[in-house]
Every structure is written in structure tokens, then in C-alpha cells.
């Protein structure tokens, strides 16, 4: 008796759709739950937690996709597509319909950037979830399509390498082009081609039948596909490294000027009393490295006819350097002059020579001689400039005999006020006393004790620092402060450390903030910009994957007879599919490897040579580059994933080829 024919799998399986829907819809929620557990409960850094959460979601989607493929006995493409559309309806329905975004974690950061960013983020999440589910389904079908579990690829790899005709000499030539540089390699290839053409023409003139061995069309298409993947990976790694360099530079400047966290009280701004005991408690929390008090107010600064707004912070000179880095960025003056204002030199005693030269026209108009440049030094002493009448210059001592308190300001603030170390500025606070005509602003002179340069225009043009005691007396705050600034041992773990601080202080009336919360909008915008740039440049790799599709389809058409012979000898659907999947993966792997080498070499070249930037405009002297192995690994994984997906359709077409059709033309 003949064996019963194997049942034809259904076009659309309800059971496979249910499993695919669980994978596609459940993967984003599994990633969100894992993100909350890893970041909030375990206190892992944000990047590590996000990567592990994405991996958890991908594993959930892949496992359920494999189950869907087993249930439907097919690749379950239609079921996964329907599940992806269902997820889009569930995600975008509340956002576009009721105008209410999802809350929590990454979704809150997307929603803070606007509805468009939220919609794009949800679209990417749905696409990633559906892709992970489809990858799981295809891997399961390739391994079990023959009716038994067969993950071996040795024979398929042997056939794939013979189809692609990628010899060791060809790979070494490509590697030499990458190592020596594309331009020298292309010039060498051009010279070799010209030499071959001359040999062929000479042989023709002699009547010899010596023809050059031409490059097969299959090998040419393979090399074009490898080049497309390599160029996409190259561009993506270089751009991401440059953007990461900008982000790291900005992060270092922000964290150098600001603390990693803050402890404040609910209520009024300057009503934090008993802060010394609180500081002792905070320093005892594991993970806290240092703490310093601060007083914060917005004021106006004036010098002569120049007036500008500023943010005034009262700091403790003895401890502020243990929390922030701005005291080490003083270009002029000294920090301890805040606590000892009597040591501040008179005007003109501590100025860079270049700034004195900039004031040469003013000195000439005043009748003062030009200063001589000191040998081997950058500073020169000069007599103070004659002051114009009515400039409001204050004496070096207050009416009570005490020295005028010192103030440290940023470089751009000093330029806008046209003051130097030793000059006097007036600090005007709107929170003044109540006079006969109503509230009156409070004003007091301060002498410039130092000028700092942070590298951030916003800080250099807005921030000014006083001694904490002088600030408390000026604002009438008594012994109260605004809060405590904290420095943690691991900056990426600032959020869990600040939460431990809040728990140690027993919550209300205290509240805490970490640097991520204080700069959420800025870093969220940078992250979204990096993601958008990665998506845009990822289209280069996507285009290269279409070239892989074209190459494999051409291989299927060229190897029709071989496919028919293999199937007539008993090769199953999954075995034929694995051959062409292996060919696409070889193309993707070689192109990705060359692209990573090119990207890493370009980053090293840019970092070593340096692309100069105008520091007056960008506040950066050279183009910053940060080589992040995690980003390189992500780019490689994305390129290999697209290369794998590009092989599915040609491999399916090859597997469905009937042996009779392949042998009909023979």
C-alpha cells in the first residue's frame, strides 16, 4: 500500500495566529516589565537595562514565533503580519484617537518629545517585535522543516561557498583594500585592469587566442552586495561614534558643572534648615561620595553701563570642589578668594596679556602706556586703567570696614560685563526690602575673585558663584540653604542612589533629583536624534539587503538545474532553503566585517588627526569621536539581521522549485 500523502498546511492557521499575536503583542510589554525590574529594582545602568530588556522582549517574540511556525507548519508570514497590524492598532489607537499616550519608562520619554516622536517610537517597536517573531519562526522552520530537528549547516555551507565563488585570494584582496585604504586599493585595481587590457590587446594583435579570464557575473554581484553592506555599516558606525562623542562631551561638561544629584525640601526655595545634620546622614548612604550645600537665586549683574541677568549660587569653597569640577576650570583668580576677599588683587594685577592687548585702544585713549610682553609668560602687570566718572566703581572695603565679598563668574559673563579679576560688579536682587513706595530691589557690590571656563556657553554666560555665608547674608536667608548637591561613586547609578538617600531621610519633606531628571529633555532629544540618524542611515544597509535579494534571485535562476538535482536526490525544503540562507549570511558577514574595520579605522583616523572646529562657535576644538563597542555590536547585529531577512524570499522560491521544472530545459 502506498503511504498516505502528507497533509498540505493551511494558508492561514488560527492557532499559529494566536501564538504569533502573543509574541508580537507580548514582546513590547515583556521589554517594559524587564526594563522596570532591571533599572528600578536592581539598579542597573540605563543602557545595560535597556539592552537586556530588549533582549528579553526579542527572546519572548522569537520563542512564540517558533511555536507559531510549528503550529502552522509554515513560516507563518501571514499570521505574523496580521499580528503586527493588531499591535499597531492597539498602540496607535489611543494615541491618535483619544490623544492620550502610554505612560511609563521609555514611552514617557517619547511622549515628552511630542506626538510625532511617540508615533515613530511605537512604529519602530511594532516593527522590531514583528521582526523578532518572524526570525524565530524562520529559524524554527529551517531547523525542523524536514520533519525532524536538523540544525547542521556543513553541507549547505559547502554548496553556498561554491555558488558564491569567494576564493581566499578574493577575500585577501578585499581585506588589503580595506587595510590600505579604499583609494589606494581602487587605484591598484584600476592599474591591474589596465594591465590586463593591454595584455589582451597585444594578444589579439599577435593573433593569439589568449583571452583574459573574465569575472563571472555571480562573483561580480556578490562583490557589489558585499560592498553595499560594508558601506552602510561603515557610514552607520562613523556617524554613531561622532554623535556619541558629542553626547559624551556634553555629558562631561554638564556633570562637571552640576552635581550628580540634589536633596531639597518642599516649600520655599531657601527654607532648608538643619542641613548639617542632613548632610551627615546623606554622606552615610552607600554610593554617596560627597555632598555640599548651595543657595540658588536669579539676580541681575551690572558693571558700569553693562547689565545682564545671571544665576547666583552660594557655595561652600571647602567642599564644592569635591562635588563639581568647575573650581578646577578657573582661568583667572582662585577659589579660596571667595572665603578671603581681602586677598583679591587690585584691578589689573591678574589679567592675561591677550586681554590687556584687547584693551589697548582703551588704554591709549586714557593716555596709559602699552604693556610690554613678558618673556616666556602669559601675564603682565600693569597699572590700573583710569576709570571714567560715574562708572559706579566701589571701594575695596565696605563702609563698615569689611572687605567687599568676592564673586566668581563665567568667561562669557565677564566679557558681557567687560570686567576682570579685581573689578567690581553690582549684584541686584528683586527680593529686596519693603520701602515707602513698595518692594525695592536689593543691591550690593562684589569684587571679581575669578573667571571660569566650562566649555558650555549657557553656563559661562549665566552662572556666578558666591561664598555661602555671603550669599545667605545678601538674601537674608539666615542659616538656610536651597539644598545639598551630591556626588555619587557611579554616575550611571545616580537614580537608585538618590532614592536610597530619600529613604534614609524618611521621605517628606525632603525630595531628591538626579542628573537624568534635571537634564531629561536635553538627553532625550539627543537620544532621539541619534535614533533618527541611525534609522536614516540604516536605509543604506536596507538598500544593500535588496541587492542581496537580487543576487540570490539571480543565483536561483542560474542554479535551477543544481536545485532540481538536489531535490531529486532527496533534499528537503528546509535543506534547500538553508543553502541560500547561508549564501546571504556569508555576504552579510563579509560585508559587515569590512564595514566594521572601515568604521573603526575612520574613527581612529578622525580622533588622531582631528577635524578642527571653531571653538568660539562650537565650544569644541576638534570633532569628538567615541568608539563604543556596544554600538558597533548593535550595528553588526542589525546588518546581519537585515541580511538574514533578505535571504528568506529567494530561499523560499528556490525551495518551492519542482525538479521537473529545473530539468525540463536539459
Buried (B, 14 or more C-beta within 10 A) or exposed (E): EEEEEEEEEEEEBEBBBBBBBBBBBBBBEBBBBBBBBBBBEEBBBBEBBBBBBBEBBBBBBBBBBBBBBBBBBBBBBBBBBBBBEBBBEEBBEEBEEEEEBBEEBBBBBBBBBEEEBBBBBBEEBBEBBBBBBBBBBBBBBBBBBBEEEBEEBEBBBEBBBEBBEBEEEBBEBBBEBBEEBBEEBEEBEEEEEEEEEEEEEEBEEEEEEEEEEEEEEBBEBBBBBBBBBBBBBBBBBBBBBBBBBBBBBBBBBBBBBBBBBBBBBEEEBBBBBEBEEBBEBBBEBEBBBBBBBBBBBEBBBBBBEEEBEBBBBBBBBEBBBBBBBBBEBBEBBBBBBBBBBEEBBEBBBBBBBEBBBEBEEEBEEEEBEEBEEEEEEEBBEBEEBEEEEEEEBBEBEBEEEEBBBBBBBBBBBBBBBEBBBBBBBBBBBEBBEEEEEEEEEBBBBBBBBBBBBBBBBBBBBBBBBBBBBBBBBBBEBEEBBBBBBBBBEEBBBBBBBBBBBBEBBEEEEBBBBBBBEBBBEEBBBBBBBBBEBBEEBBEBBBBBBEBBBBBBBBBBEEBBBBBBBBBEEEBBBBBBBBBBBBBBBBBBBBBBBBBBBBBBBBBEEBBEEEEEBEEEEBBBEBBBBBBBEEBBEBBBEBBBBBBBBBBBBBBBBBBEBEBEEBBEEE
